[in-house]
Amino acid sequence: MAGSFSYRRIYEVKPPPHGGKRVLVDRLWPRGMSKERAHLDEWLREVAPSADLREWYHHDPRLFAGFRDRYIAELGDADHRPAVEHLRDLAAHDRVTLLTATKDLDHSEAAVLAEWLDNAGSAPT
């Protein structure tokens, strides 16, 4: 499954040329984005970081390493497992683009999730 996941900002409206599934992975709907304009296949908010983790991180790049570790730990818990398995199932049949509204894309949950899933969903050593 390596390389099956990519990530982009949802505000980059034009779907990528490779097609595939477009899945929003934010817990909250993006401001100013209509459902029609989003071109989503799914909104999988169950895979998003917990509200407590989101509030702690608050998209501060200085906290990204800690956010990444905590989010990966959450991905292994029972609350996230069904959503993670669903993403793996989607990737077994098609390329999946994980979408987020976050401005700093490389310090987002979508970036962490794509990397983690592409590395067989294993926690870092």
C-alpha positions in Angstrom: 0.0 0.0 0.0 3.1 2.3 0.1 2.5 5.6 -1.7 -1.3 5.2 -1.7 -2.0 8.4 0.3 -1.4 12.0 -0.4 -2.6 15.2 1.3 -3.7 18.6 0.2 -5.6 21.7 1.4 -9.3 21.4 0.6 -9.2 25.0 -0.7 -7.1 23.8 -3.6 -10.4 23.0 -5.3 -9.2 21.4 -8.5 -9.0 17.7 -7.9 -5.6 16.2 -8.6 -5.1 14.7 -12.1 -4.7 11.1 -10.7 -8.3 11.0 -9.6 -8.9 8.7 -6.7 -10.8 9.3 -3.6 -10.9 12.7 -1.8 -11.5 12.4 1.9 -11.8 15.3 4.4 -10.0 14.3 7.6 -10.8 17.4 9.7 -13.2 17.2 12.6 -14.8 20.6 11.7 -16.2 21.6 8.3 -13.9 24.1 6.6 -15.0 27.7 6.7 -16.4 29.1 3.5 -16.3 25.8 1.7 -19.6 24.5 0.1 -20.1 20.8 -0.2 -20.4 21.2 -4.0 -17.1 23.0 -4.2 -15.3 20.5 -2.0 -15.6 17.6 -4.5 -15.5 15.2 -1.6 -16.1 11.5 -1.7 -16.2 11.3 2.1 -15.9 13.3 5.3 -14.2 11.0 7.8 -14.1 13.1 10.9 -13.7 10.0 13.1 -10.0 9.8 12.0 -9.3 13.4 13.1 -7.3 14.2 16.3 -9.4 14.4 19.5 -10.7 17.8 20.5 -8.3 17.9 23.4 -5.3 17.2 21.2 -6.4 19.8 18.6 -6.8 22.4 21.3 -3.4 21.5 22.9 -1.6 21.7 19.5 -3.4 24.7 18.1 -1.3 24.4 14.9 1.8 25.6 16.6 4.8 24.2 14.5 7.0 24.2 17.7 4.6 21.5 19.1 4.4 19.4 15.9 6.7 16.6 17.1 4.6 16.1 20.2 1.4 16.5 18.3 2.6 13.8 15.8 3.5 11.3 18.6 0.2 11.9 20.4 -1.9 11.7 17.2 -0.2 8.5 16.2 -1.0 7.1 19.6 -4.6 8.1 19.1 -4.8 6.4 15.7 -4.1 3.1 17.4 -7.0 3.4 19.9 -10.4 1.8 19.5 -12.1 5.1 18.7 -10.0 5.6 15.6 -9.5 2.0 14.5 -12.7 1.7 12.3 -11.9 4.9 10.4 -8.3 3.9 9.9 -9.4 0.5 8.5 -11.8 2.3 6.2 -9.0 4.4 4.8 -6.9 1.3 4.3 -9.8 -0.3 2.5 -10.2 2.7 0.2 -6.5 2.7 -0.6 -6.6 -1.0 -1.5 -8.8 0.0 -4.5 -7.7 3.5 -5.4 -5.4 6.4 -4.5 -6.6 8.5 -1.6 -6.1 12.2 -1.1 -6.5 13.3 2.5 -7.9 16.8 2.7 -7.6 19.4 5.4 -8.4 23.1 5.9 -5.1 23.7 7.8 -3.0 26.5 6.4 0.3 24.9 7.3 -0.2 21.7 5.4 3.1 20.0 6.3 2.3 20.4 10.0 -1.2 19.0 9.8 -3.0 15.9 10.8 -3.4 15.0 7.1 0.4 15.0 6.7 0.9 12.8 9.8 -1.9 10.5 8.8 -0.7 10.1 5.2 2.8 9.3 6.3 1.7 6.9 9.0 -0.7 5.0 6.6 1.9 4.8 3.9 4.3 3.3 6.4 1.9 0.4 7.2 0.3 2.3 10.1 3.0 1.5 12.5 4.0 3.7 15.4 7.4 5.3 15.2 10.2 3.5 17.0 
